[in-house]
């Protein structure tokens, strides 16, 4: 049994707000992108908007519409 689909389904239903620190980290950006694309939760990424934008560009991902807070 694969647990991930069940967890994602339950998370979508709950629509919690998740705050991810270290928004410049490529691992955080990958997780944030997946969460946004699958509409798993409401999301805020913490960090410098300029650093996060540069890291997104370098990683080839987009967090358009995702709040970014310093």
Protein Blocks (a to p, Z undefined) as FASTA:
>chain_A
ZZklmmmmmmmmnopadddehklbmklmmmmmmmmmnomaccddeddfklmmmmmmmnop
afehiacdZZ
